[in-house]
Amino acid sequence: MRSLPALLILVVAIAVPIAFGGNSYVMGLMVSGLIVAGVALAWALLGNLGGMVSFGHAAFFGVGAYTSAILSAKFGLPVPLALLAGACGAALCSVAMLPALRLSGPYFALAILAYAHIFKILATEATSITGGSAGFQRFPPLPTILGLDLSSRVGSYCLLVVLVAICAAIYLAVKRSHVGTALRAMAESEDATRVVGVNATLLKAWMLLLSAFITGLFGAMNAHIINFLEPDYAFSASWSILPIIAAIFGGYRTILGPVAGAVLIYLFDQIIAKELLPVGHEILLGVLLAGMILIAPNGLFGMFQRKTAKGAAHAAA
């Protein structure tokens, strides 16, 4: 029963390109949904294991996108290496945020939000490098590997599914490691873990770097998929807000919850919410999230786990 959600997600992931491979609209939605899923996974990793709520993941997303695009367009770096460099660039920019680790709770969240605005301003003003508000384009698309054109909708989808799976595996490995044990102990009592010699600040810094790296990777991927960047888009608040809604909706304390929540929330927003309320459709996302919190505070996967546990208990009785 515990492996059932993972199996269902795997079946859906395989079925989508088979059923809708020829429909560019549906595949485009799924590609964007997986981008949000990657960022939601990174946000959940920081919030769940690191115990830090961030309102500024758009900073990592935008830095990763611009780093990869600029290195591939102006310096001729191959796109696969540029994607990795974009992720590293986002992790490097998170180093500037390390002083914010002295803060906690809403103060940390607001500090990271401020950093996101700073990076957006820098991208807007550095016109010679980023193109400023006029935008930056004409950079290489995703390459063709083993006969699969990764710049196509199906190719991008397959690559994103693999990347999300790898990031989920990294999340699981960290959670099950001694680092994950120390982080869970910190969540119970940070002062107590300091007494026994755990460097709480260092562990939080590593979680911030890892979360930024993953977010930057998906930002870089998104840049090479759409082949256009401008500061208002790359550093849009949507890249901070949507992953938060998705992670909480799906269950940010689980690994698969943010992934499933991101795809469901994005499809709901694009197909239903925008159709019902073209202007201000984000209100419906708020209503949906509030309803989920009232019904299942631990999210969609938390509700599923609770029901399966009850079913197993009744079966045992």
C-alpha positions, 0 to 999 in steps of 0.5 A: 500500500505504501508503494501504491502512490509511487506506482500510480504516478509512474503509470500516469507519467508513462501514459501521458506521452502515449495518450497525448504525445501528438497534442502540443497543448496538453504536453505543454501543460504537463511540461510546465506542471513538471517545472513547478513540480521540481521547484515545489520539491525543492521548496518542500525539501527546505521547508520539511527537512530544513525547517525554513519557509521561503517566499523567495525561490523565484531568486534561484529560479531566475538566476539559474535561468539567466546563468544557463542562457547567458553561458550557452549563448555568449560563451558557447557552453554546451547546453547540458553543461550550461544547465548544470552551471545554472544550477550551480549559479543558483546555489552560489547566489544562495551563499549571499543569503546565508546571513538570513539563517540567523533569522527564523520563521516569518523573518527568514521568509521575508528576508529571502523574499527581499533577496528575490527582489534584489536579484530581479533588480540586478537582472533588469539593470544589467542590460549589457549582460541580460538584455534588461527589461527588453528581454534575452533571447536567441540562446540554444534550445535543448539538444537531441540525445540518442535520437530524442529531440529534447526541445520537442514537447515529448522530449522535454517532458521525458527529460523533466520526468527523469530530473524530477525522479532524480531530485526525489531520490536525492530528497529521499536519500537525504531524509534517510541519512544521518543528516536527515536524522539530525534535521528531524531532531533540530525540528523538535528542539534546535537548542537540544541538538546544539548541546549534543554537538550538531551544527544547526547553522551548517545543516541549514546552509546545506539544505538551502544550497541543495534547494537552490541547486534544484530550483536553479536546475529547473529554472535553467530547463525552463529557459531553454524550453521557452527560449526567451527570458525577461526579469519580470518572468524569470523572477516572477512571484509565481515561481515562489507562490505556485510551488508553495501552494502545490507542496502544501496541497500535495503534502509537503512532509512527503516526497511525492506530495509536492510532485503530484500537487504541483501537476494537479494545481497547475492543471487546475489553474490553467484549465479550470480556474482561468476559464471560470475567472480569467482575471484574478483566477489565483483566488480560486487557488487560495480557496482550493488550498484553504479547503484542502487544509481544512479537510486534510491539514497534511495534504493530499498524500497525508490524507491518503496515508491516513485512510490506508492506515485505517484500512489496514487497521480494520483489516487486521481487526 
